[in-house]
Amino acid sequence: MTFKLSKFGEKFTQHSGILQLMDDLGNALKSNKPVNMLGGGNPAFIKEINQIYLDILKNIVDDKHDLAKNPALDSVANYATPQGDKAFIDALVNFFNRHYDWQLTSDNIALTNGSQNAFFYLFNLFSGKFADGRDKAILLPLAPEYIGYSDAHIDDKHFIAVQPEIDDCTHDGQDGFFKYRVDFDKLETLDALNNGNIGAICCSRPTNPTGNVLTDDEMAKLDKIATKYQIPLIIDNAYGMPFPNIIHTDATLTWHDNVILCFSLSKIGLAGARTGIVVAHPDVVKAISSLNAIVNLAPTRFGGVIATPLLNDDRLKQLSLTHIRPFYRTQSDLAIKLLKKEFQDFPQVKIHKPEGAIFLWIWFENLPIKTQQLYEILKNKGTLIIPSEHFFVGLDTENYRHAHECIRMSIAQSDDVLQKGIACIGETVRSLYQV
């Protein structure tokens, strides 16, 4: 029997980049065949960090309260409010005020079932059809951007992006690197912005997929533009400060009423706990709480139970600096070394300057095929990457060749997987250039 679906059903059951990514991740994890998993967004298994989580779990499971008040059982047996777990929210308020003096209250924080959930809410709150008849979009000032944004709207897609400026640069004294920068001349002259058809500006920092970190100057300019047009500036901090703080360059984190900051527990190693954190004006928090009640009843509490003691004694901030960030910097250095070896005679191959996050973004300039085809070839050889086409959200990429020449490669893997996967990429891509 074939069932007829609504427009909503048709939209959310069609092929999407994020579905491909998560399917490949799940299939690789349960496969009996060896897979060089360079395509997923799962965080690395960092032994010291996971041991701390395990110790916290043991402590709360063994808590001597009566059974009904055991913290571990309570976190999975009882609902939170639609805003989220109160103890976790209070810990976050105290943490941010202690380190940034933002003067937050509990009215400024809402929790969601992962940051993907948060962006589904935010994009549909600030773009789409409005009561005055306008059809507003989310402005992405720098493409490429996170693959998971692309299909978040309930109806159609409401994104506008600007092609980046591309600067050649060096990294650790080496050539063969480049960096994306926001083209503010193009951005500030967009008709949609000047005509009031932009509902919010959004960027990830560090950027998924490229590891680019927008400079403080770029962020200040975006903030000024958002304030001028009275629209929120949404900043995705899934990889950023203060946790997991996978940033290898100077950057400052700021907040005020016109800024919406989004955080996650995923990249500190608690991806399965599905815990997103939104810091925003109380009106936004109320809107998210309302959506939580309708869509989820309440957000999950389990991740907050683990993270709360780590926030209260500042261990989470410290562990990000001493364990999480150094781990990814080491893996980045290794991956770059291996890529440089594989492509030492190929100047067409460039790496985006690795300023943060858990990926490398590799540009195969004038590649004879599209990277979607390269993805299929590599997949058949047991190596998974993500092709670039899916990341240029809000741009018409049909005649934009650069959007078909890059790949995102995870560095959250063992040395052995990086070595085997990069060797496979090197052999395959070299053969394509030499045809």
C-alpha positions in Angstrom: 0.0 0.0 0.0 1.2 3.5 -0.9 0.1 6.3 1.4 -0.3 9.8 0.3 1.6 12.3 2.3 1.0 16.0 3.0 3.3 18.7 1.7 5.0 18.6 5.1 5.5 14.8 4.7 6.8 15.1 1.2 9.3 17.7 2.2 10.7 15.8 5.2 10.9 12.4 3.5 12.8 13.5 0.4 16.6 13.0 0.1 18.6 15.5 2.1 22.3 16.0 2.9 21.8 15.6 6.6 19.9 12.3 6.1 22.8 11.0 3.9 25.3 12.0 6.6 23.4 10.3 9.5 22.5 7.2 7.4 26.2 6.7 6.4 27.3 7.3 10.0 24.8 4.7 11.4 25.4 2.1 8.7 29.2 2.4 9.2 29.0 1.9 12.9 27.0 -1.3 12.5 28.8 -2.6 9.5 31.0 -5.7 9.7 33.3 -4.3 7.0 36.1 -1.9 7.9 35.1 1.7 7.1 37.3 4.7 7.2 34.8 7.0 8.9 35.9 10.5 7.8 32.4 11.7 6.9 30.4 11.9 10.2 30.1 14.6 12.8 30.4 12.3 15.8 32.9 13.5 18.4 36.0 11.5 19.2 36.3 9.0 22.0 38.6 10.8 24.4 39.4 8.3 27.1 40.1 10.8 29.9 36.9 12.7 29.2 34.7 9.7 29.0 36.1 8.3 32.3 35.0 11.5 34.0 31.5 11.1 32.6 31.4 7.5 33.7 32.6 8.5 37.2 29.8 11.1 37.4 27.2 8.6 36.3 28.4 6.1 38.9 28.2 8.8 41.6 24.7 9.8 40.8 23.5 6.2 40.3 24.9 5.3 43.7 23.4 8.5 45.3 22.0 7.5 48.8 18.8 9.4 48.4 15.6 7.3 48.5 14.9 5.7 45.1 12.3 8.3 44.1 14.9 11.1 44.5 17.9 9.4 42.9 19.3 12.0 40.4 20.0 9.5 37.6 16.6 7.9 37.9 14.8 11.2 38.3 16.4 12.6 35.1 14.9 9.8 33.0 11.7 9.1 35.0 10.4 12.6 35.3 9.7 15.4 32.8 11.4 18.8 33.0 9.4 21.9 32.3 9.1 22.9 28.7 12.0 25.3 29.3 14.2 22.5 30.5 15.8 21.1 33.6 15.9 23.8 36.3 19.1 22.7 38.0 21.0 22.7 34.7 19.6 26.1 33.7 20.6 27.6 37.0 24.1 26.1 36.6 24.4 27.6 33.2 23.2 31.0 34.4 25.8 31.0 37.1 28.5 29.8 34.8 28.0 32.4 32.1 27.7 35.2 34.6 30.8 34.1 36.4 32.9 34.0 33.3 31.3 36.7 31.1 29.3 38.9 33.4 26.3 38.9 31.1 23.8 39.3 33.9 21.6 36.5 32.8 18.7 35.1 34.7 16.9 31.8 34.2 14.6 33.7 31.8 17.5 33.9 29.3 18.1 30.2 28.8 16.0 27.4 27.1 17.1 23.8 26.5 16.3 21.7 23.5 16.8 18.1 22.4 20.1 19.0 20.7 21.1 22.1 18.8 19.6 20.7 15.6 16.2 20.9 17.4 17.0 24.5 18.4 17.8 25.6 14.8 14.6 24.0 13.5 12.7 26.2 16.0 14.7 29.4 15.4 14.7 29.3 11.6 10.9 28.7 11.5 10.4 31.4 14.1 12.3 34.1 12.2 11.7 33.2 8.6 9.0 32.1 6.3 5.6 33.7 5.9 4.8 36.7 8.2 1.5 38.2 9.2 2.2 41.3 7.1 2.5 39.2 4.0 6.3 39.2 3.8 8.3 36.1 3.1 11.5 36.4 5.1 14.7 34.5 4.9 17.6 33.6 7.1 20.8 35.4 5.9 23.9 33.2 6.0 26.8 35.7 5.7 29.4 33.0 4.8 28.9 30.0 2.6 29.6 27.1 2.9 27.7 26.6 6.1 26.4 23.7 8.2 24.6 21.0 6.2 22.0 20.5 8.9 20.5 24.0 8.3 19.5 23.3 4.8 16.2 21.5 5.3 15.1 22.9 8.6 12.1 24.9 7.3 8.6 23.5 7.5 7.8 24.8 4.0 10.3 25.4 1.2 13.8 26.8 2.0 14.3 30.3 3.3 18.0 31.0 3.1 20.0 33.6 1.3 23.8 33.4 1.3 26.7 35.3 -0.1 29.6 33.8 -2.0 32.8 34.1 0.1 35.9 35.9 -0.6 38.7 33.3 -0.9 42.2 34.3 0.2 45.4 32.2 -0.2 47.2 32.0 3.1 49.8 30.0 5.1 49.4 27.8 8.1 52.3 27.1 10.5 54.7 28.5 7.8 53.3 26.2 5.1 51.8 27.2 1.7 48.8 25.4 0.2 46.1 26.9 2.5 43.2 29.3 1.9 40.6 31.1 4.1 37.0 32.2 3.5 36.1 35.7 4.4 32.7 37.5 4.5 32.2 39.7 1.5 30.6 42.6 3.3 30.3 44.7 0.1 27.9 42.1 -1.4 26.2 41.4 1.9 25.3 45.0 2.7 23.9 45.6 -0.7 21.5 42.6 -0.8 18.0 43.7 -1.9 16.5 41.3 0.7 18.3 42.9 3.5 17.5 46.5 2.5 13.9 45.6 1.7 13.2 44.1 5.1 13.0 40.5 3.8 15.6 39.1 6.2 14.3 37.7 9.5 17.7 36.9 11.1 21.4 36.5 10.4 23.0 33.2 11.3 26.6 31.8 11.4 28.5 29.0 13.0 31.7 29.8 14.8 33.9 27.8 14.3 32.2 27.1 11.0 31.0 23.6 10.2 32.3 22.4 7.6 35.4 24.4 7.1 36.9 25.1 10.6 36.9 28.8 9.7 36.6 31.2 12.7 35.0 34.5 11.8 37.2 37.2 13.3 36.1 39.5 16.1 35.9 42.3 13.5 33.7 40.3 11.2 31.4 39.4 14.1 31.2 43.0 15.2 30.2 44.0 11.7 27.5 41.3 11.6 26.2 42.5 15.0 26.1 46.1 13.8 24.1 45.0 10.7 21.7 42.9 12.7 21.1 45.7 15.2 20.6 48.3 12.3 17.8 46.1 10.8 16.4 45.0 14.1 16.8 41.4 13.5 18.6 38.8 15.7 22.1 37.6 15.1 22.1 33.8 15.7 25.5 32.3 16.5 26.0 28.5 16.5 28.7 27.7 19.1 28.5 23.9 18.8 32.3 23.7 18.5 33.0 27.1 20.1 33.6 28.9 23.4 33.5 28.1 26.2 32.9 24.4 25.7 34.1 22.4 23.8 36.3 25.5 22.8 37.8 23.8 19.7 39.2 27.1 18.5 42.9 27.5 17.6 42.9 31.3 17.0 42.1 34.4 19.0 38.3 35.0 19.4 36.0 36.7 21.8 32.5 35.5 22.9 29.9 38.3 23.4 26.2 38.4 24.1 23.4 41.0 24.4 19.6 41.0 23.9 19.9 41.0 20.1 22.2 38.0 20.0 21.0 34.4 20.2 23.8 32.0 21.3 23.4 28.3 20.7 25.5 25.7 22.5 25.5 21.9 22.6 26.8 19.1 24.8 27.4 17.0 21.7 31.0 17.9 20.9 32.1 17.6 24.5 31.4 13.9 23.9 27.7 13.6 24.9 26.2 13.5 21.4 23.7 10.9 22.3 22.3 12.9 25.2 20.8 15.4 22.7 21.2 18.5 24.7 21.0 22.0 23.1 21.3 25.3 25.0 19.9 28.6 23.8 20.9 31.9 25.4 18.5 34.7 24.3 16.1 37.4 25.1 13.3 36.1 27.4 10.7 36.5 24.5 12.8 34.0 22.5 13.1 31.7 25.4 9.3 31.7 25.9 8.8 30.9 22.2 11.2 28.0 22.4 9.5 26.7 25.6 6.1 26.8 23.8 7.5 24.9 20.9 9.1 22.3 23.2 5.7 21.7 24.9 4.0 21.1 21.6 6.8 19.1 19.8 8.5 17.3 22.7 6.5 18.0 25.9 9.8 18.7 27.5 13.6 18.5 26.6 15.7 15.6 27.9 17.4 16.0 31.2 20.0 13.3 31.2 22.8 15.4 29.6 22.2 18.2 32.1 22.6 15.8 35.0 26.1 14.9 33.8 27.1 18.5 32.9 25.8 20.3 35.9 28.5 19.4 38.4 31.1 20.1 35.7 29.7 23.6 35.2 29.5 24.3 38.9 33.2 23.6 39.6 34.4 24.9 36.2 35.8 21.5 35.2 34.0 21.6 31.9 35.7 24.8 30.8 39.1 23.5 32.0 38.7 20.1 30.4 37.9 21.8 27.1 41.2 23.6 27.3 43.4 20.8 28.6 42.0 17.7 26.8 39.3 18.4 24.1 41.0 21.2 22.2 44.5 19.8 22.3 43.2 16.4 21.1 41.7 17.9 18.0 44.7 20.1 17.3 46.9 17.0 17.4 44.6 15.2 15.0 44.4 18.2 12.7 48.2 18.4 12.5 48.4 14.7 11.7 45.8 14.9 9.0 47.5 17.9 7.4 50.8 16.1 7.4 49.2 13.0 5.7 47.4 15.2 3.1 50.6 17.1 2.3 52.4 13.9 1.7 49.6 12.5 -0.5 49.4 15.7 -2.6 52.9 17.0 -2.5 53.0 17.5 -6.3 49.5 18.7 -6.7 49.1 22.5 -6.2 45.4 22.2 -7.1 44.8 20.7 -3.7 44.4 23.2 -0.9 43.2 23.0 2.7 41.1 25.6 4.5 43.1 27.1 7.3 42.3 24.9 10.3 41.1 27.4 12.9 38.7 25.2 14.8 36.0 22.5 14.9 36.6 18.8 14.1 36.9 18.8 10.3 39.3 19.7 7.5 37.8 21.2 4.4 39.8 20.3 1.3 39.5 22.0 -2.1 40.4 20.1 -5.3 40.6 23.0 -7.7 39.5 22.0 -11.3 38.7 18.5 -10.2 37.6 16.6 -13.3 34.4 15.3 -11.6 32.1 16.7 -9.0 32.8 15.7 -5.4 29.3 14.1 -5.2 30.7 11.6 -7.7 34.0 11.4 -5.7 31.9 10.6 -2.6 30.3 7.6 -4.3 33.7 6.3 -5.5 35.3 6.6 -2.1 32.3 5.1 -0.4 32.6 2.0 -2.6 36.2 1.8 -1.5 35.3 1.9 2.2 36.1 5.6 2.9 33.4 8.1 3.8 33.6 11.9 3.3 31.0 14.5 2.8 30.8 16.3 -0.6 30.7 20.0 -0.7 27.5 20.6 -2.7 25.3 20.2 0.4 27.0 22.9 2.4 26.4 25.9 0.1 23.0 26.6 1.7 21.2 29.6 0.2 23.3 29.7 -3.0 22.5 28.6 -6.5 25.5 26.3 -7.1 24.7 25.2 -10.6 27.3 27.5 -12.2 29.4 27.9 -9.1 32.2 25.4 -9.8 33.9 25.9 -6.4 30.8 24.5 -4.7 31.5 21.1 -6.4 35.2 20.9 -5.7 35.5 20.5 -1.9 35.0 17.8 0.7 34.6 17.8 4.4 36.7 15.3 6.3 36.4 14.4 10.0 39.5 14.4 12.1 37.7 12.9 15.1 39.2 9.5 14.3 42.1 7.3 15.3 45.5 7.8 13.7 45.0 4.5 11.8 41.7 5.5 10.3 43.1 8.9 9.3 46.1 7.2 7.6 44.1 4.7 5.7 41.3 7.1 4.8 43.6 9.8 3.6 45.7 7.3 1.6 42.5 6.2 -0.1 41.5 9.8 -0.9 45.0 10.5 -2.2 45.2 7.5 -4.5 41.7 8.2 -5.9 42.0 11.9 -6.4 45.5 11.7 -8.0 44.2 9.2 -10.5 41.4 11.6 -11.5 43.8 14.5 -12.1 46.1 12.2 -14.1 43.5 10.9 -16.6 
